[in-house]
């Protein structure tokens, strides 16, 4: 994997860092790690990445809603 692919895989984790609570960080780290590990199998990597983005988006939405 090159740097661009790793940065895209880390996007759920980076988005979760903006959430107010740290509850979403651990699942997003795991999904980002699974995305990198499953990079050889693109269909499985996309599923892991989408789940991580969903978790991070909900955490960010909650931050924006309360703030």
Secondary structure as UniProt FT lines:
FT   HELIX           3..9
FT   HELIX           11..16
FT   TURN            17..18
FT   HELIX           23..37
FT   TURN            38..40
FT   HELIX           42..66
//
